[in-house]
Amino acid sequence: GDPPDADLPMHARVGVFHHTGAFDDGRGGLSEGATGYFANFEGPLYRPTPQVPDCERHLSGFVQYGYTAPDFSEVEHYLGAGLLWTGAALGRPEDSIGCGVAWADVRNIPGAPHRTDGELACELFYRLQLPRGIVVMPDVQYIFDPGGDQMIEDVLVFTLRIEVDF
């Protein structure tokens, strides 16, 4: 295949957020405000050749990172990554299939038994583009150690999202 080219742009976003509310500091007190940081990188990875007429088939990927001080959030670090294949099915140029993983570093709260290092979620979805701006997207996720608690059983989640543009 051809390397990704300029008509499929790369995106990089970095930023800072600040919440002005009061938060439990995990030591029996309150702290005012919380600041965090994030970064997101996404772009094309592969484009097959030859292209199918009227179909912009390509594989793209993303990586995400987020940080919030542990005094303000149960999740200090977040890391996510995934892949998206556009033009996934022949004859369906706007459909896509994707997968991703996300890991949240859950804060170890003193006195909280059975904590793990974090929560891991794995996801697989299919985005079906229908006429008239309608999208149907079934999704399945498997979450290991929900909330970072090894005593909570892993969970399998199915969702169905419907989008309508009007």
VMD Tcl script that draws the C-alpha trace (Angstrom):
set ca {
  {0.00 0.00 0.00}
  {0.91 3.63 -0.27}
  {2.10 5.58 2.74}
  {-0.50 7.92 4.19}
  {-0.46 11.23 2.36}
  {-1.29 14.87 2.94}
  {-5.00 14.64 2.13}
  {-5.47 12.53 5.29}
  {-4.35 14.96 7.99}
  {-2.56 14.21 11.25}
  {-3.90 15.94 14.34}
  {-2.13 16.75 17.60}
  {-3.94 18.37 20.51}
  {-2.55 19.28 23.90}
  {-4.29 21.22 26.59}
  {-4.94 22.13 30.17}
  {-8.21 22.04 32.07}
  {-9.17 23.51 35.42}
  {-12.19 22.71 37.58}
  {-13.02 25.32 40.22}
  {-15.02 23.10 42.59}
  {-14.04 21.65 45.96}
  {-12.71 18.09 46.04}
  {-12.16 15.47 48.71}
  {-8.39 15.35 49.09}
  {-8.39 11.73 50.29}
  {-7.09 12.79 53.71}
  {-10.36 13.90 55.24}
  {-10.20 17.46 53.93}
  {-11.21 19.51 50.93}
  {-9.02 21.02 48.25}
  {-10.12 23.88 46.04}
  {-9.81 23.47 42.28}
  {-8.22 20.80 40.13}
  {-5.96 21.19 37.14}
  {-5.12 18.52 34.61}
  {-3.36 18.06 31.30}
  {-4.11 16.06 28.17}
  {-2.62 15.15 24.81}
  {-4.21 13.46 21.80}
  {-2.48 12.38 18.58}
  {-4.37 10.87 15.65}
  {-3.82 10.31 11.99}
  {-3.56 7.92 9.05}
  {-1.35 4.84 9.24}
  {-2.00 2.94 6.00}
  {-3.81 3.38 2.68}
  {-4.19 0.37 0.37}
  {-3.53 0.61 -3.34}
  {-5.25 0.66 -5.61}
  {-8.13 2.52 -4.02}
  {-11.65 1.29 -4.61}
  {-13.60 3.87 -6.69}
  {-15.74 6.20 -4.55}
  {-14.23 4.83 -1.35}
  {-11.51 6.47 0.72}
  {-10.28 3.31 2.46}
  {-7.62 3.81 5.10}
  {-6.42 2.77 8.53}
  {-5.94 5.48 11.13}
  {-4.90 5.40 14.75}
  {-4.88 7.48 17.88}
  {-3.05 7.75 21.20}
  {-4.37 9.73 24.19}
  {-2.89 10.67 27.57}
  {-4.38 12.55 30.50}
  {-3.10 13.55 33.94}
  {-4.81 14.98 37.01}
  {-3.12 15.43 40.40}
  {-4.09 12.47 42.62}
  {-5.25 14.82 45.38}
  {-8.21 15.76 43.18}
  {-9.12 12.69 41.19}
  {-9.31 8.96 41.71}
  {-7.66 8.64 38.29}
  {-4.18 10.18 38.12}
  {-3.09 8.91 34.70}
  {-5.15 7.84 31.68}
  {-3.75 6.23 28.54}
  {-5.78 5.19 25.49}
  {-5.00 3.94 22.00}
  {-6.97 2.61 19.08}
  {-7.34 1.86 15.39}
  {-10.08 2.77 12.90}
  {-10.53 1.16 9.47}
  {-12.66 3.37 7.18}
  {-14.24 1.75 4.12}
  {-14.33 -1.46 6.12}
  {-16.70 -3.36 3.85}
  {-16.75 -3.35 0.06}
  {-19.78 -1.46 -1.13}
  {-19.97 0.42 2.21}
  {-17.42 3.26 1.75}
  {-18.52 5.31 4.77}
  {-18.68 2.43 7.27}
  {-15.87 1.88 9.70}
  {-14.73 -0.64 12.27}
  {-12.61 0.22 15.24}
  {-10.97 -1.11 18.34}
  {-9.32 0.49 21.30}
  {-7.90 0.03 24.76}
  {-7.99 2.44 27.67}
  {-6.18 2.24 31.00}
  {-6.97 4.39 34.03}
  {-4.43 4.51 36.86}
  {-6.73 4.42 39.88}
  {-5.47 6.16 43.02}
  {-4.79 3.88 45.97}
  {-7.04 5.30 48.67}
  {-5.76 4.54 52.21}
  {-7.89 1.88 53.87}
  {-9.52 0.79 50.60}
  {-8.92 -2.97 50.33}
  {-8.59 -4.94 47.13}
  {-7.31 -2.10 44.97}
  {-5.40 -2.85 41.80}
  {-3.16 -0.58 39.79}
  {-6.03 0.43 37.56}
  {-8.93 -0.31 35.28}
  {-8.43 -1.64 31.74}
  {-11.14 -1.42 29.08}
  {-11.06 -3.03 25.61}
  {-13.57 -2.00 22.95}
  {-14.71 -3.09 19.49}
  {-17.35 -1.29 17.39}
  {-18.82 -1.06 13.90}
  {-20.08 2.30 12.60}
  {-22.80 1.74 9.98}
  {-23.53 4.87 7.92}
  {-27.13 4.81 6.64}
  {-28.85 7.23 4.23}
  {-30.19 10.61 5.40}
  {-27.47 11.17 7.99}
  {-28.31 8.21 10.21}
  {-25.54 6.25 11.92}
  {-26.01 3.00 13.85}
  {-23.08 1.91 15.97}
  {-23.11 -1.33 17.96}
  {-20.28 -1.51 20.49}
  {-18.90 -4.12 22.87}
  {-16.53 -3.39 25.75}
  {-14.82 -5.64 28.27}
  {-13.70 -3.92 31.47}
  {-11.13 -5.54 33.75}
  {-11.17 -4.54 37.46}
  {-13.89 -1.85 37.17}
  {-13.03 1.13 39.34}
  {-9.64 -0.42 40.02}
  {-11.23 -2.85 42.50}
  {-10.27 -6.50 42.00}
  {-13.27 -7.59 44.10}
  {-15.66 -6.25 41.46}
  {-16.11 -8.81 38.70}
  {-14.96 -7.93 35.20}
  {-17.85 -6.74 33.07}
  {-18.95 -7.14 29.45}
  {-20.92 -4.14 28.15}
  {-22.98 -3.93 24.95}
  {-24.26 -0.60 23.67}
  {-26.08 0.60 20.59}
  {-25.66 4.24 19.63}
  {-27.86 5.91 17.04}
  {-26.97 9.30 15.55}
  {-29.32 11.39 13.44}
  {-28.15 14.52 11.63}
  {-30.88 17.04 10.87}
}
mol new
graphics top color blue
foreach p $ca { graphics top sphere $p radius 0.5 }
foreach p [lrange $ca 0 end-1] q [lrange $ca 1 end] { graphics top cylinder $p $q radius 0.2 }
display resetview
